[in-house]
Amino acid sequence: MDQQVLLDEIRGGRRLTNDEAVYLLREGDLLAVAAVADEARARLFGDSVTFIIDRNINYSNVCTSKCKFCAFYRDKDDADAYLLSKEQIFKKIEETLELEGTQIMMQGGLHPDLAIDYFEDLFKSIKGRYDIVVHSLGAPEVAYIADISGIGVDEALRRLRGAGLDSLPGAGAEILVDHYRQAVSPNKVSAGRWLEVMRKAHENGIESTATMMMGGPENVEDRIEHMGKIRRLQDETGGFRAFIAWTYQPGMTELGGSAISSREYLKTLAVARLFFDNIRHIQGSWVTQGKDIGQLSLSFGADDLGSIMIEENVVRSTGVTYKMTKEEMVRLIQATGKRAARRDTLYRTIESFD
């Protein structure tokens, strides 16, 4: 395979195949791939880079899934297991609004006591009090809520949307290959069911993001298979707003191992920009990679840096902690020669910074 010919054809608009994406990840020149990815980003967004102010609210750390890569979950009877009260959640939302936040991302685990009526009541209570976007519950949570409530996923999504759910994060995707999922998260939904929840969400008017956790026991082919499944579903529904790749953090987890290199992360990000010709936004992950690599991601295809992360607990539980203020985010973007803009969940500009 001739890399230059391939990259020229991709520049011309031809769709990258799975095999070609594997080739670029394995053998492609990092800077050559990055250059084409950056060109693709610039064609769509010029010199604009966006971010959002939101808050991750982990309403509970109780989870029956017990994924081997997670250091956050607890059993129901553990001394440090918790379930936030409504009052605690409301206080977090009020703090978010005070900091110009426009979105909350509520995620917990697979809690055996929290059926559909709990979330309907919670979301209705939030929407009755606050003008804020509820971007919450990953596909595994939705499937689990449906199962323990004795209803189908379609009904669960309709009821959750009616109660105030606006959007689904891509949580729980990890790698959408079942041999991988059996190895690291055997109690979580299959790849097929994750995709089916997202399909149903899109059909019910609930858009979402798509994610990939890289750096676990997967290989390059697994990553591209994962991306291929998301791209095929996007061809069907058009419901994914963004693709977000983040890196597994091994600290304090059962899975262990070591973190992948920033070089590998950046190369995968660049290939994702070229691969996803049908997903507009590619997000860089400073939360797991740090601010310097987050900044570099803007030259490797990323057009968005996600949230300043008023609160984040899952990655922090592995011992990795990065924090950012609005002012720092703006300076970080501007230092690359690009224009910073604060956005909402739908990527509409709220505030521009010159």
C-alpha positions as CSV (number, residue, x, y, z in Angstrom):
1,M,0.0,0.0,0.0
2,D,1.4,3.4,-1.0
3,Q,0.9,5.9,1.8
4,Q,1.1,9.0,-0.3
5,V,-1.4,7.7,-2.9
6,L,-3.7,6.7,-0.2
7,L,-3.5,10.1,1.6
8,D,-4.0,11.9,-1.7
9,E,-7.2,9.9,-2.4
10,I,-8.5,10.6,1.1
11,R,-7.8,14.3,0.5
12,G,-10.0,13.9,-2.6
13,G,-12.9,12.6,-0.6
14,R,-12.6,8.9,-0.9
15,R,-13.8,6.9,2.2
16,L,-11.1,5.2,4.1
17,T,-11.6,1.5,4.4
18,N,-11.0,-0.5,7.6
19,D,-7.9,-2.2,6.1
20,E,-6.5,1.1,5.1
21,A,-7.1,2.6,8.5
22,V,-5.3,-0.3,10.1
23,Y,-2.4,0.3,7.7
24,L,-2.2,3.9,8.6
25,L,-2.2,3.1,12.3
26,R,0.5,0.4,12.0
27,E,2.7,1.8,9.3
28,G,1.7,5.4,8.5
29,D,4.0,8.3,9.1
30,L,2.7,10.2,12.1
31,L,3.2,13.7,10.7
32,A,2.0,12.9,7.2
33,V,-1.2,11.4,8.6
34,A,-1.6,14.4,11.0
35,A,-1.2,16.9,8.2
36,V,-4.0,15.4,6.2
37,A,-6.2,15.2,9.3
38,D,-5.5,18.8,10.1
39,E,-6.4,19.8,6.6
40,A,-9.7,17.9,7.0
41,R,-10.4,19.7,10.3
42,A,-9.6,23.1,8.7
43,R,-11.9,22.5,5.8
44,L,-14.8,22.1,8.2
45,F,-13.9,24.6,10.9
46,G,-11.3,27.0,9.7
47,D,-9.3,28.1,12.8
48,S,-12.1,27.7,15.3
49,V,-11.8,25.4,18.3
50,T,-14.7,24.9,20.7
51,F,-15.2,23.8,24.3
52,I,-18.1,23.5,26.7
53,I,-18.6,24.2,30.4
54,D,-20.4,21.3,32.1
55,R,-20.2,19.1,35.1
56,N,-19.9,15.3,35.5
57,I,-22.2,14.4,38.3
58,N,-21.7,10.8,39.4
59,Y,-25.0,10.2,41.2
60,S,-23.7,6.9,42.6
61,N,-20.6,4.7,42.6
62,V,-22.6,1.5,43.1
63,C,-22.2,-0.7,40.0
64,T,-22.8,-4.4,39.4
65,S,-20.7,-4.4,36.2
66,K,-17.4,-4.4,38.0
67,C,-15.3,-3.6,34.9
68,K,-11.7,-4.6,35.3
69,F,-10.5,-1.2,34.0
70,C,-12.5,0.8,36.5
71,A,-11.3,2.0,39.9
72,F,-14.5,4.0,40.7
73,Y,-17.2,1.3,41.3
74,R,-18.2,0.0,44.7
75,D,-20.5,-2.8,45.8
76,K,-23.8,-1.7,47.4
77,D,-22.7,-2.7,50.9
78,D,-19.2,-1.1,50.8
79,A,-18.5,1.5,53.4
80,D,-17.8,4.1,50.8
81,A,-20.7,3.3,48.5
82,Y,-23.0,6.3,48.0
83,L,-26.1,7.6,46.3
84,L,-26.4,11.4,46.0
85,S,-29.6,12.9,47.4
86,K,-31.7,15.2,45.2
87,E,-30.5,18.1,47.3
88,Q,-26.9,17.2,46.7
89,I,-27.5,17.0,43.0
90,F,-29.4,20.3,42.9
91,K,-26.5,22.0,44.7
92,K,-24.0,20.7,42.1
93,I,-26.3,22.0,39.3
94,E,-26.6,25.4,40.9
95,E,-22.8,25.6,41.2
96,T,-22.5,24.6,37.6
97,L,-24.9,27.4,36.5
98,E,-22.9,29.9,38.6
99,L,-19.8,28.9,36.6
100,E,-21.6,29.4,33.2
101,G,-22.3,25.7,32.8
102,T,-24.9,24.7,30.3
103,Q,-24.9,20.9,30.6
104,I,-24.7,18.2,33.2
105,M,-23.5,14.7,32.4
106,M,-25.0,12.5,35.0
107,Q,-23.5,9.0,35.1
108,G,-23.3,6.4,37.8
109,G,-23.1,2.7,37.4
110,L,-25.5,-0.2,37.1
111,H,-27.3,0.3,40.4
112,P,-29.6,-2.6,41.3
113,D,-32.2,-0.4,43.1
114,L,-32.6,2.4,40.6
115,A,-35.3,1.6,38.1
116,I,-37.0,3.8,35.5
117,D,-39.2,5.6,38.0
118,Y,-36.2,6.9,39.9
119,F,-34.7,8.6,36.8
120,E,-38.1,9.9,35.6
121,D,-38.6,11.6,39.0
122,L,-35.0,12.9,39.1
123,F,-35.0,14.3,35.5
124,K,-38.4,15.9,36.0
125,S,-37.2,17.5,39.2
126,I,-34.1,18.9,37.5
127,K,-36.0,20.3,34.5
128,G,-38.6,21.8,36.7
129,R,-36.0,23.8,38.5
130,Y,-33.2,24.5,36.1
131,D,-32.6,25.6,32.5
132,I,-29.8,23.1,31.8
133,V,-29.2,20.3,29.3
134,V,-29.3,16.8,30.7
135,H,-26.7,14.9,28.7
136,S,-26.7,11.7,30.8
137,L,-26.8,7.9,31.1
138,G,-24.6,5.8,28.9
139,A,-26.0,2.9,26.8
140,P,-25.2,0.3,29.4
141,E,-27.1,2.3,32.0
142,V,-30.1,2.7,29.7
143,A,-30.2,-1.1,29.0
144,Y,-29.8,-2.0,32.6
145,I,-32.6,0.4,33.7
146,A,-34.9,-1.1,31.1
147,D,-34.0,-4.6,32.2
148,I,-34.6,-4.2,35.9
149,S,-37.8,-2.2,35.2
150,G,-39.2,-5.0,33.0
151,I,-39.6,-2.8,29.9
152,G,-37.9,-2.6,26.5
153,V,-35.1,-0.2,25.7
154,D,-37.4,1.7,23.3
155,E,-40.0,2.4,26.0
156,A,-37.2,3.3,28.5
157,L,-35.8,5.9,26.1
158,R,-39.2,7.4,25.4
159,R,-40.0,7.7,29.1
160,L,-36.6,9.1,29.9
161,R,-36.9,11.7,27.1
162,G,-40.3,12.6,28.3
163,A,-38.9,13.2,31.8
164,G,-36.1,15.5,30.5
165,L,-33.2,13.5,29.1
166,D,-31.8,15.5,26.2
167,S,-28.8,13.6,25.0
168,L,-26.8,10.5,25.6
169,P,-23.0,10.4,26.2
170,G,-21.0,7.6,24.5
171,A,-20.1,6.0,27.8
172,G,-19.7,2.3,28.1
173,A,-18.5,1.7,24.6
174,E,-14.9,1.1,25.5
175,I,-14.1,-1.2,22.5
176,L,-17.1,-2.6,20.6
177,V,-15.6,-6.0,20.0
178,D,-17.1,-8.9,22.1
179,H,-13.9,-10.9,22.8
180,Y,-12.5,-7.7,24.3
181,R,-15.6,-7.0,26.3
182,Q,-15.7,-10.6,27.7
183,A,-12.1,-10.1,28.9
184,V,-12.5,-6.7,30.6
185,S,-16.2,-6.1,31.3
186,P,-18.1,-9.4,31.0
187,N,-21.1,-8.1,33.0
188,K,-21.7,-5.1,30.7
189,V,-23.8,-5.0,27.5
190,S,-22.4,-6.6,24.4
191,A,-21.2,-4.6,21.5
192,G,-24.4,-5.3,19.6
193,R,-26.6,-4.1,22.4
194,W,-24.6,-0.9,22.9
195,L,-25.1,-0.1,19.3
196,E,-28.8,-1.1,19.5
197,V,-29.4,1.3,22.4
198,M,-27.8,4.1,20.4
199,R,-29.9,3.2,17.3
200,K,-33.0,3.4,19.4
201,A,-32.0,6.6,21.0
202,H,-31.4,8.2,17.6
203,E,-34.7,6.9,16.3
204,N,-36.4,8.5,19.4
205,G,-34.8,11.9,18.6
206,I,-32.0,11.6,21.2
207,E,-28.7,12.4,19.7
208,S,-25.5,11.2,21.3
209,T,-21.7,11.1,21.2
210,A,-19.6,8.1,20.5
211,T,-16.5,7.1,22.5
212,M,-13.6,4.7,22.4
213,M,-11.4,3.8,25.3
214,M,-8.0,2.9,23.9
215,G,-4.9,1.4,25.6
216,G,-6.4,-1.7,27.2
217,P,-5.8,-5.2,25.8
218,E,-7.2,-4.4,22.4
219,N,-5.1,-4.4,19.2
220,V,-5.2,-2.0,16.3
221,E,-7.6,-4.2,14.4
222,D,-10.0,-4.0,17.3
223,R,-9.9,-0.3,17.4
224,I,-10.7,0.0,13.7
225,E,-13.5,-2.6,14.0
226,H,-14.9,-0.5,16.8
227,M,-14.8,2.7,14.7
228,G,-16.2,0.8,11.7
229,K,-19.3,-0.2,13.7
230,I,-19.9,3.4,14.8
231,R,-19.5,4.7,11.3
232,R,-22.0,2.2,9.9
233,L,-24.5,3.1,12.5
234,Q,-23.9,6.8,11.7
235,D,-24.6,6.0,8.1
236,E,-28.0,4.7,9.2
237,T,-29.1,7.3,11.8
238,G,-26.9,10.4,11.6
239,G,-27.3,10.7,15.4
240,F,-23.7,10.9,16.6
241,R,-22.6,14.5,17.1
242,A,-19.0,13.7,18.0
243,F,-16.4,11.0,18.4
244,I,-14.2,11.0,21.5
245,A,-11.2,8.8,22.0
246,W,-9.7,8.6,25.4
247,T,-7.0,6.5,26.9
248,Y,-7.3,3.8,29.6
249,Q,-5.6,4.8,32.9
250,P,-4.2,1.7,34.7
251,G,-3.8,3.1,38.2
252,M,-5.6,1.3,41.0
253,T,-7.5,-1.0,38.5
254,E,-7.8,-4.8,38.4
255,L,-6.8,-4.8,34.8
256,G,-3.5,-3.0,35.5
257,G,-0.9,-2.6,32.7
258,S,0.6,0.6,31.5
259,A,-0.7,3.7,29.8
260,I,-0.2,3.9,26.0
261,S,2.1,6.6,24.6
262,S,0.9,10.1,23.6
263,R,2.2,9.4,20.1
264,E,-0.1,6.4,19.7
265,Y,-3.0,8.4,21.0
266,L,-2.4,11.3,18.6
267,K,-2.0,9.0,15.7
268,T,-5.3,7.2,16.4
269,L,-7.0,10.6,16.8
270,A,-5.7,11.7,13.3
271,V,-6.8,8.4,11.7
272,A,-10.2,8.9,13.4
273,R,-10.6,12.3,11.7
274,L,-9.9,10.7,8.3
275,F,-12.1,7.6,9.0
276,F,-15.2,9.4,10.3
277,D,-16.3,11.2,7.1
278,N,-19.8,11.2,8.6
279,I,-19.2,12.5,12.1
280,R,-18.5,16.2,12.2
281,H,-16.7,16.7,15.5
282,I,-13.6,15.0,16.8
283,Q,-12.8,15.8,20.4
284,G,-9.3,15.9,21.9
285,S,-8.9,14.4,25.4
286,W,-6.9,16.6,27.7
287,V,-8.6,15.0,30.7
288,T,-6.6,11.7,30.3
289,Q,-3.6,13.1,28.3
290,G,-2.9,16.3,30.0
291,K,-3.0,19.9,28.8
292,D,0.1,19.8,26.6
293,I,-1.1,16.7,24.6
294,G,-4.6,18.2,24.5
295,Q,-3.2,21.2,22.9
296,L,-1.3,19.1,20.4
297,S,-4.5,17.2,19.5
298,L,-5.6,20.4,17.7
299,S,-3.0,19.7,15.1
300,F,-4.1,16.1,14.8
301,G,-7.7,16.5,13.7
302,A,-9.5,17.6,16.8
303,D,-11.8,20.6,16.6
304,D,-13.1,20.5,20.1
305,L,-11.5,20.1,23.6
306,G,-14.6,19.0,25.4
307,S,-15.3,20.4,28.9
308,I,-13.3,22.3,31.4
309,M,-14.5,19.6,33.8
310,I,-15.9,21.4,36.8
311,E,-16.1,17.9,38.4
312,E,-14.7,14.5,37.3
313,N,-14.4,11.4,39.4
314,V,-14.0,8.3,37.3
315,V,-10.6,9.1,35.8
316,R,-9.5,10.8,39.1
317,S,-10.1,7.5,40.9
318,T,-7.2,6.0,39.0
319,G,-4.9,8.7,40.3
320,V,-4.9,10.9,37.3
321,T,-6.1,14.5,37.9
322,Y,-6.0,17.4,35.5
323,K,-8.0,20.6,36.1
324,M,-8.8,23.5,33.8
325,T,-10.4,26.9,34.1
326,K,-12.3,28.7,31.4
327,E,-9.5,31.2,31.1
328,E,-6.9,28.5,30.9
329,M,-8.8,26.7,28.1
330,V,-9.0,29.9,26.1
331,R,-5.3,30.6,26.5
332,L,-4.5,27.0,25.6
333,I,-6.4,27.2,22.3
334,Q,-5.2,30.6,21.4
335,A,-1.6,29.6,21.9
336,T,-2.0,27.3,18.9
337,G,-3.0,30.2,16.7
338,K,-6.6,29.2,16.7
339,R,-9.8,31.0,17.8
340,A,-11.5,29.7,20.9
341,A,-15.3,29.6,21.3
342,R,-17.5,28.3,24.1
343,R,-20.3,26.1,22.8
344,D,-23.4,24.4,24.0
345,T,-24.3,20.7,23.7
346,L,-25.4,21.1,20.0
347,Y,-22.1,22.9,19.2
348,R,-23.7,26.2,18.8
349,T,-21.4,29.1,19.7
350,I,-22.3,30.9,23.0
351,E,-19.2,33.0,23.4
352,S,-16.3,33.8,21.1
353,F,-12.8,34.9,22.2
354,D,-10.6,37.0,20.0
